[in-house]
Amino acid sequence: MNSSFRNSITALLLVAASAGAFADNNKVMSPDGRLVVPLR
């Protein structure tokens, strides 16, 4: 796996985490405690 691909994946995860933290009304906690942001 090359670094640019890994960096893009990391950026996507950061964006998803930021969006999930920002949109509290869309947050759903899965049974194992991980944060799940449902797609609209």
C-alpha angles and dihedrals in degrees: 000000000000122000097245090057091047091048092051091051090050090050091051091051091050091050091048091049092048092049091049093050091047097047099057093166090062096050120118124181115219119220093260092053100255118135113251122191110198117221116241 
